Amino acid sequence: LGYCQGEVKHFATRGVALYFFFNFAWNISILMSVKVSGALATFIALKGIFPVSSVLFSSICWPVLCKTAMQPLVWLSVLLMLPAIVLYQYASDLQQKSRTLGQASCCWPLGKSRVASLEACLLEGGTG
């Protein structure tokens, strides 16, 4: 406490204005990301913010916010979330490569055989 006393008090208006500007820009960037990349990719990208900000807040003393001690459960969630994001990105890259080769499936984890039989059924006029 006591950060808004003395020489820091005159930065309050500027701080609120900067917060408003960056928050507005952040919200616009999220909307643009959903429009361009889709909701799932935006959701995964937003999940990456938690581990990065957690590590930054626990290791750097920011001008207004000092270091924050992270509980062991938070470290565990960071260690679980980062590999999951990397795995998702890897699987997305594999699917994109398969798509360029014409071998992608809409239901990738289920395999190609089920998708191929569904496509054949739809081509014959069936309902699937």
C-alpha positions as MATLAB code, in Angstrom:
seq = 'LGYCQGEVKHFATRGVALYFFFNFAWNISILMSVKVSGALATFIALKGIFPVSSVLFSSICWPVLCKTAMQPLVWLSVLLMLPAIVLYQYASDLQQKSRTLGQASCCWPLGKSRVASLEACLLEGGTG';
ca = [
       0.000    0.000    0.000;
       0.985    3.588   -0.283;
       1.857    3.570   -3.975;
      -0.451    6.509   -4.769;
       1.199    8.929   -2.379;
       3.654   11.680   -3.047;
       5.354   11.720   -6.425;
       3.319    8.802   -7.850;
      -0.102   10.433   -7.344;
       0.148   12.670  -10.403;
       0.509    9.593  -12.645;
      -2.959    8.299  -11.710;
      -4.842   10.000  -14.559;
      -2.214    8.986  -17.080;
      -2.329    5.426  -15.758;
      -6.111    5.202  -16.128;
      -5.919    6.646  -19.652;
      -3.207    4.164  -20.621;
      -5.210    1.312  -19.137;
      -8.290    2.373  -21.105;
      -6.326    2.617  -24.353;
      -4.547   -0.726  -24.006;
      -7.673   -2.512  -22.790;
      -9.612   -1.205  -25.797;
      -6.791   -2.239  -28.159;
      -6.642   -5.663  -26.494;
     -10.375   -6.219  -26.969;
     -10.181   -5.179  -30.627;
      -7.250   -7.543  -31.166;
      -9.239  -10.420  -29.654;
     -12.161   -9.693  -31.970;
      -9.832   -9.564  -34.974;
      -8.188  -12.824  -33.907;
     -11.568  -14.552  -33.700;
     -12.478  -13.180  -37.123;
      -9.209  -14.237  -38.789;
      -8.125  -17.381  -36.886;
     -11.335  -18.630  -35.339;
     -12.584  -19.010  -31.810;
     -10.621  -22.134  -30.920;
      -7.241  -20.731  -31.932;
      -7.986  -17.508  -30.053;
      -9.021  -19.487  -26.981;
      -5.794  -21.509  -27.046;
      -3.724  -18.349  -27.503;
      -5.466  -16.714  -24.550;
      -4.681  -19.771  -22.433;
      -0.995  -19.114  -23.135;
      -1.249  -15.750  -21.390;
      -1.699  -17.313  -17.962;
       1.651  -19.139  -17.756;
       3.598  -16.260  -19.264;
       2.077  -13.620  -16.997;
       2.431  -15.887  -13.951;
       6.144  -16.315  -14.543;
       6.625  -12.600  -15.254;
       4.749  -11.501  -12.128;
       6.680  -13.952   -9.974;
      10.114  -12.974  -11.282;
      10.067   -9.226  -12.053;
       9.369   -6.368   -9.670;
       7.107   -4.126  -11.763;
       6.870   -0.368  -11.067;
       3.511   -0.543   -9.274;
       3.257   -4.278   -8.629;
       5.984   -6.032   -6.733;
       6.901   -9.680   -7.124;
       4.132  -12.123   -6.350;
       4.908  -15.483   -4.796;
       3.359  -18.340   -6.753;
       1.790  -21.224   -4.913;
       2.884  -24.785   -5.846;
      -0.548  -25.500   -7.356;
      -0.137  -22.548   -9.733;
       3.273  -23.866  -10.807;
       1.673  -27.266  -11.412;
      -1.026  -25.724  -13.613;
       1.623  -23.791  -15.564;
       3.634  -26.966  -16.075;
       0.524  -28.789  -17.301;
      -0.743  -26.011  -19.544;
       2.460  -25.233  -21.478;
       2.983  -28.764  -22.882;
      -0.730  -28.955  -23.741;
      -0.450  -25.757  -25.790;
       2.674  -27.065  -27.542;
       0.935  -30.389  -28.266;
      -2.113  -28.597  -29.679;
       0.106  -26.498  -31.945;
       2.011  -29.599  -33.105;
      -1.217  -31.461  -33.917;
      -2.569  -28.409  -35.753;
       0.611  -28.227  -37.842;
       0.311  -31.943  -38.715;
      -3.303  -31.436  -39.743;
      -2.349  -28.430  -41.883;
       0.392  -30.446  -43.632;
      -2.085  -33.253  -44.279;
      -4.555  -30.736  -45.672;
      -1.989  -29.418  -48.167;
      -1.400  -32.997  -49.335;
      -5.136  -33.583  -49.680;
      -5.157  -36.152  -46.890;
      -6.736  -34.144  -44.084;
      -9.774  -35.434  -42.287;
     -12.478  -33.378  -40.690;
     -12.519  -35.725  -37.718;
      -8.765  -36.140  -37.388;
      -8.577  -38.173  -34.160;
     -11.178  -40.637  -35.470;
      -9.090  -41.603  -38.480;
      -9.476  -41.480  -42.236;
     -11.504  -44.656  -42.752;
     -14.597  -43.344  -40.969;
     -14.387  -40.008  -42.769;
     -13.884  -41.705  -46.152;
     -16.963  -43.907  -45.629;
     -18.985  -40.874  -44.525;
     -17.896  -38.932  -47.637;
     -18.772  -41.882  -49.875;
     -22.189  -42.147  -48.252;
     -22.835  -38.421  -48.727;
     -21.706  -38.582  -52.368;
     -24.191  -41.400  -53.013;
     -27.006  -39.225  -51.684;
     -27.248  -40.657  -48.196;
     -27.730  -38.609  -45.071;
     -24.691  -39.963  -43.273;
];
